Amino acid sequence: MMAILVDTRLLLRRVKDFRSLMPRRNRVKEKWAATRPKNPPTRLALQHFDATYSVQLGNLWPSVRVALLSERKYGALVNNFSYEAVLANLQAQGCRDFISDTHTETQSCFEQDKAVEADKELGVSMKTSVNNSQQHSALQLSPSIKCVVFPRGDITRFKPARPDMHGLLGYYLMDAASVLPCLALDVQEGHSVLDLCAAPGGKTLVLLQTQAIRFLCLNDVSVSRTLRLKRVLNSYVPKQFLSDEMLRITSFDGTKWAEVESNTFDRVIVDVPCTTDRHSLMEDDNNIFSKSRTAERRRLPQLQLELLLAGIKAACPGGEIVYSTCTLSQIQNLSVVEQAVYLARENHGIHLEVVSLRPLTHMFRKTFHFTPDLQLGEMVVPHLAANFGPIYMCKLKRLT
Ligand SMILES: C[S@@+](CC[C@H](N)C(=O)[O-])C[C@H]1O[C@@H](n2cnc3c(N)ncnc32)[C@H](O)[C@@H]1O
């Protein structure tokens, strides 16, 4: 025993001697290690989520938590503008287009769902203060939007997309659940569309795949992110589809959109900044839970509310608005929609109806896990076998 102690001391002394011989630049920077924050933002995020989501999601939270802390799964949005046989190549790798897979099921699911909803309305009373008789409407999914995923439980990663002979990339990697708010928007031929918080442009690319939009207005308050959006568009869309007559790109504060125009667009997507739950748990850089961003984080629900109200005002009467986030937070999701519906009516005389997205969740129930029985809107929750989301979405229709 004594011999071991002596040996260890000798070894330590040698290490010390060795350190003094090392050039200064190669030494371990102990000072940095000592000042590393005890509670990095990722840990603060996890503490916050544990406290709130265990209450909000109950028994569901432990499995959602494991999925959130594991590697996310991507989908590849097929770029119809590319000149290569992108879809066939991806299918040959074992992927499937989760959207076309469900087209045939659409109508039967819708009928089935109407029956379920009718049963529910007889038995259970809704707790939300918004008039929550969510209107059903059969969704017509654009056949041009294609997004492929590897099968359930298969965590193969996609290779980066390569440019075709015209320099256009064949597919865009994104959370496959992010396609759902765009499908929910239900863009039809000749529509004018506003994407109020558009950068870096994932949802914009989905909307452009429909090739049905007459005029698309893209906005994001951040100038640098707007530049990124332009780069994305140039990498995926031929120049003739990006002309001034078809597209406008701005960097305004979306909350003040009514100062620019109102009662204008057939469709508005309001994909707001949020606590980006996955990113907050995984990356300390640029993390909304860092101490320096506490005020910004606390202000998020108010900003989200103002953005949604601006989107509602920008839509024309009869127009439809989809609100979406990538957080599980009830305060950033349902509460924002409830308040927006109330304030639109009280302060602006705009009456809205909540459009049920239950047909959509039925259609995609084999690909995504949805929170059961959400009172307002729908939410994809992460699951180890299908690690997409979180994505929350709620659709509103302007009646006046
Ligand atoms: C969740 S991201 C949008 C992602 C985008 N829709 C996509 O699919 O790639 C939220 C965006 O809102 C923007 N944003 C934040 N505050 C805003 C404001 N007041 N007006 C407009 N955009 C804002 C952020 O710069 C950020 O790019």
The ligand as an ORCA input file, in Angstrom:
! r2SCAN-3c Opt
* xyz 0 1
  C     -39.011     30.011    -35.795
  S     -38.134     31.151    -36.709
  C     -38.910     31.066    -38.262
  C     -38.507     29.853    -39.039
  C     -38.996     29.877    -40.483
  N     -40.415     30.074    -40.565
  C     -38.631     28.598    -41.205
  O     -39.471     27.732    -41.375
  O     -37.467     28.474    -41.590
  C     -38.716     32.655    -36.079
  C     -38.217     33.851    -36.861
  O     -38.908     35.006    -36.353
  C     -38.087     36.105    -36.554
  N     -38.617     37.219    -35.746
  C     -38.421     37.495    -34.437
  N     -39.070     38.606    -34.077
  C     -39.706     39.041    -35.193
  C     -40.521     40.172    -35.468
  N     -40.837     41.077    -34.521
  N     -40.984     40.324    -36.727
  C     -40.680     39.429    -37.700
  N     -39.886     38.363    -37.494
  C     -39.418     38.164    -36.256
  C     -36.722     35.586    -36.152
  O     -35.710     36.383    -36.714
  C     -36.746     34.166    -36.695
  O     -36.102     34.094    -37.923
*
